[in-house]
């Protein structure tokens, strides 16, 4: 994708989309996504000028749904410029970051409704709590996520846990064909049952990160650890925490007594946040099965089998 010098004389050649993003969008049909991708160098150049930013580099390998560039503001303060693929996810992230206003999460500095671009407080992408020993990592991660669980604003664009776990994402719809599906079906049926029970009487409705795990908690200067990359929704805390229970499950699988260790992790995390253990166990099992079946559908059978094994331990 060629680019010419942009308004104000800026050259956005280093700001081509990274290969990972291009591969993820390679099959996008003609429409908003492909138009966004083709216009990306021009869009970056316009934002650099409008917001008086000095470019450094694109973050690689980057994510599957956005381009993130490291920049400096006019006063020399470092920041991250994020341009998400068009869609409702961009507005939800903007709304969540604005509502948290730096409390437990990277601070939103500016936003452009026209492009969906976000200028965000820069954190150290090379240092996450995942780099810490497990006990310390869980302590720091729970201390961060509890700050994010605040009442949502009165008017908000966020969906609910019920919607996130429905709308075509039901685990029974993800079951693959063949003999492997027969082995997975008992856990899938248990996950469906637990989801119905958990949604029947939710104990609270708060703003959730939606994709909280150790790799989403990065080192910062304003605070030791701050969250990034939310996929926000509203619901009960246990749904959010379940993803953290599943984090680094391969470490548990490789250690002695993995089933007992998994149950201890559920109990420890639930107790540390004054949460019902059974609700956290239920959402963890559900998310393990749903994620496993998604991986199976994309051909990642080893990861799927590990997550199903984890679900069986619970």
C-alpha positions in Angstrom: 0.0 0.0 0.0 1.8 3.1 -1.2 1.5 6.5 0.5 2.5 10.0 -0.4 3.6 12.8 1.9 0.5 14.0 3.8 -0.8 17.4 4.6 1.7 19.4 6.6 4.6 17.4 4.9 4.3 14.3 7.1 5.4 11.0 5.5 3.3 8.1 6.7 5.2 5.4 4.9 6.2 3.7 8.2 2.6 3.6 9.1 1.5 0.9 6.8 -0.8 -1.7 8.5 1.2 -4.6 10.0 1.0 -7.9 8.3 -1.1 -9.5 11.1 -3.8 -6.9 10.5 -3.7 -7.3 6.7 -3.9 -11.0 7.0 -6.9 -10.8 9.3 -8.7 -8.5 6.9 -7.6 -10.1 3.7 -11.0 -11.6 3.0 -13.0 -8.5 3.8 -15.4 -7.7 1.0 -15.7 -4.4 -0.7 -17.3 -2.0 1.8 -16.4 0.0 4.9 -13.6 -2.2 6.2 -11.7 -2.4 2.9 -12.3 1.4 2.3 -10.9 2.0 5.8 -7.8 -0.1 5.1 -7.1 1.6 1.8 -7.5 5.1 3.4 -5.4 4.3 6.5 -2.2 6.1 5.6 -4.1 9.2 4.7 -6.2 9.0 7.8 -3.0 8.6 10.0 -1.5 11.7 8.3 -4.6 13.8 8.9 -4.7 12.9 12.5 -1.0 13.5 13.1 -1.5 17.0 11.8 -4.8 17.8 13.4 -3.6 16.6 16.8 0.0 17.8 16.4 1.5 14.4 16.9 5.0 13.3 16.1 5.1 9.7 14.8 7.5 7.1 16.1 6.4 3.6 14.9 3.6 1.2 14.4 3.2 -1.4 17.1 3.9 -4.9 15.7 2.7 -7.6 15.3 -0.3 -5.6 16.6 -3.8 -6.8 16.9 -6.4 -8.2 14.6 -8.8 -5.3 14.7 -6.8 -2.1 14.8 -3.6 -0.3 14.0 -1.7 1.2 17.0 1.0 3.7 16.4 3.4 5.2 19.0 3.5 9.0 18.9 4.5 12.0 20.9 2.2 14.9 21.6 3.1 18.5 21.0 4.5 18.8 24.6 6.6 15.7 24.2 4.4 13.4 26.2 4.3 9.9 24.7 0.9 8.5 23.6 -0.6 5.7 21.5 -2.8 6.4 18.5 -5.3 3.6 17.9 -7.3 3.3 14.7 -9.9 0.5 15.1 -11.5 -1.3 12.2 -15.0 0.3 11.6 -17.7 -1.2 13.8 -19.6 -0.7 17.1 -16.6 -2.1 19.0 -14.7 1.2 18.5 -17.5 3.3 20.1 -17.8 0.8 23.0 -14.1 1.1 23.8 -14.2 4.8 23.6 -17.1 5.0 25.9 -15.6 2.6 28.5 -12.2 4.4 28.5 -14.0 7.8 28.9 -16.1 6.5 31.7 -13.2 5.0 33.6 -11.2 8.2 33.0 -7.9 6.6 33.9 -9.2 4.7 36.9 -7.7 1.3 36.5 -7.3 1.7 32.8 -5.2 3.7 30.3 -6.6 7.2 30.1 -8.3 8.4 26.9 -6.7 11.6 25.8 -8.7 12.4 22.6 -11.1 10.8 20.3 -12.3 11.4 16.8 -15.9 10.3 16.1 -15.4 10.5 12.3 -12.6 7.9 12.1 -13.1 6.2 15.5 -9.5 7.1 16.3 -8.4 7.1 20.0 -5.4 8.9 21.5 -4.5 6.9 24.6 -2.1 7.2 27.4 1.0 5.2 26.5 1.9 2.2 28.7 4.8 -0.2 28.4 3.6 -2.8 26.0 6.6 -4.9 26.7 5.9 -5.3 30.4 2.6 -6.9 31.5 1.7 -8.7 34.7 2.1 -11.9 32.8 5.8 -11.4 33.2 5.4 -11.8 37.0 5.4 -15.0 38.9 1.9 -16.4 39.0 0.9 -15.5 42.6 2.1 -11.9 42.1 0.5 -11.6 38.7 -2.9 -12.7 40.0 -2.6 -10.2 42.9 -1.8 -7.3 40.6 -4.4 -8.3 38.1 -7.2 -8.5 40.6 -6.2 -5.2 42.1 -6.5 -3.7 38.7 -9.8 -5.3 37.5 -11.6 -4.4 40.7 -11.2 -0.7 39.8 -12.9 -1.2 36.5 -16.1 -2.6 38.0 -18.1 0.6 38.4 -21.7 1.3 37.6 -22.1 2.0 33.9 -23.3 5.4 32.7 -27.0 6.0 32.4 -26.8 6.1 28.6 -24.3 3.7 27.2 -23.6 1.6 24.1 -22.6 -1.6 25.9 -24.3 -4.9 25.4 -25.0 -7.4 28.2 -23.5 -10.7 29.3 -26.7 -12.4 28.1 -26.3 -10.9 24.7 -22.5 -11.6 24.5 -23.1 -15.3 25.3 -26.1 -15.5 22.9 -26.6 -14.1 19.4 -25.0 -17.1 17.6 -22.3 -17.7 20.2 -24.2 -20.3 22.1 -21.9 -23.2 22.8 -24.3 -25.8 21.3 -24.0 -24.0 18.0 -20.2 -24.2 18.1 -20.0 -28.0 18.5 -18.1 -29.4 15.6 -19.1 -32.5 13.7 -17.5 -35.9 14.2 -16.5 -38.1 17.1 -14.8 -35.3 18.9 -18.1 -33.5 19.2 -19.6 -36.5 21.1 -16.8 -36.2 23.6 -17.3 -32.5 24.1 -21.1 -32.6 24.2 -21.5 -33.4 28.0 -19.4 -30.4 28.9 -21.3 -28.2 26.3 -24.6 -29.3 27.8 -23.3 -28.5 31.3 -22.2 -25.1 30.1 -25.6 -24.3 28.6 -27.3 -25.3 31.8 -25.0 -23.2 34.0 -25.4 -20.1 31.7 -29.2 -20.3 32.1 -28.9 -20.5 35.9 -26.4 -17.7 36.2 -28.4 -15.4 34.0 -31.6 -16.0 35.9 -30.5 -14.1 39.0 -27.5 -11.9 38.4 -26.3 -10.3 41.6 -25.2 -7.1 40.1 -24.7 -5.1 36.9 -21.4 -3.3 36.5 -19.2 -2.2 33.7 -16.9 -5.1 32.7 -13.6 -5.1 30.8 -14.9 -8.0 28.7 -11.5 -9.5 27.7 -9.6 -9.2 31.0 -6.4 -11.3 31.3 -2.9 -10.8 32.4 -1.6 -9.7 29.0 -4.1 -6.8 29.1 -2.5 -5.3 32.2 0.5 -3.2 31.4 3.1 -1.2 33.4 2.6 2.5 33.5 4.1 5.7 35.0 0.9 7.2 36.5 0.1 3.9 38.1 2.1 0.7 38.4 -0.5 -1.3 36.4 -3.3 -0.3 34.1 -5.7 -2.2 31.8 -5.9 -1.8 28.0 -7.9 -3.2 25.1 -11.3 -3.6 26.7 -14.2 -5.3 24.9 -16.7 -3.8 27.3 -20.1 -5.0 28.3 -22.3 -4.9 31.4 -23.1 -7.7 33.8 -21.7 -9.5 36.9 -18.1 -9.4 38.0 -17.7 -13.2 37.9 -18.1 -13.2 34.1 -15.1 -10.9 33.8 -13.0 -12.7 36.4 -13.6 -16.1 34.7 -11.2 -15.2 31.9 -8.5 -14.5 34.5 -9.1 -17.9 36.0 -8.4 -19.5 32.6 -5.2 -17.4 32.1 -2.0 -19.5 31.9 -4.0 -22.7 32.3 -1.2 -24.5 30.5 0.9 -23.9 33.6 -1.6 -25.6 35.8 -1.8 -28.5 33.4 1.9 -29.0 33.5 2.1 -29.0 37.3 1.1 -31.6 39.9 -2.5 -32.1 40.8 -3.9 -29.7 38.1 -7.6 -30.4 39.0 -7.1 -29.4 42.6 -4.9 -26.5 41.6 -7.7 -25.2 39.2 -10.3 -25.4 42.0 -7.9 -23.6 44.4 -7.4 -20.8 41.9 -11.2 -20.3 41.6 -11.6 -20.2 45.4 -8.6 -17.9 45.9 -9.8 -15.4 43.3 -13.4 -15.5 44.4 -12.5 -15.0 48.0 -10.0 -12.1 47.3 -12.8 -10.2 45.6 -15.6 -11.2 47.9 -17.4 -13.1 45.2 -19.5 -16.3 45.2 -17.3 -19.2 44.4 -20.0 -21.2 42.7 -20.8 -18.3 40.3 -17.2 -17.9 39.4 -16.8 -21.6 38.9 -19.9 -21.6 36.7 -18.8 -18.7 34.4 -15.3 -20.1 34.2 -16.6 -23.5 33.0 -18.9 -21.8 30.5 -16.1 -19.6 29.1 -13.7 -22.5 29.0 -16.1 -24.6 26.9 -17.2 -21.7 24.7 -13.6 -20.7 24.0 -12.5 -24.3 23.5 -15.2 -24.9 20.8 -14.3 -21.6 19.1 -10.6 -22.9 18.9 -11.8 -26.2 17.6 -13.8 -24.5 14.9 -10.6 -22.6 13.8 -8.5 -25.7 13.8 -6.6 -25.2 17.0 -7.5 -28.6 18.5 -4.7 -28.7 21.1 -5.9 -25.5 22.7 -9.5 -26.6 22.5 -8.6 -29.9 24.3 -6.7 -28.1 27.0 -9.6 -25.8 27.8 -12.1 -28.6 27.8 -9.8 -30.5 30.2 -9.7 -27.4 32.4 -13.5 -27.2 32.3 -13.6 -30.9 33.4 -11.5 -30.1 36.4 -14.1 -27.7 37.6 
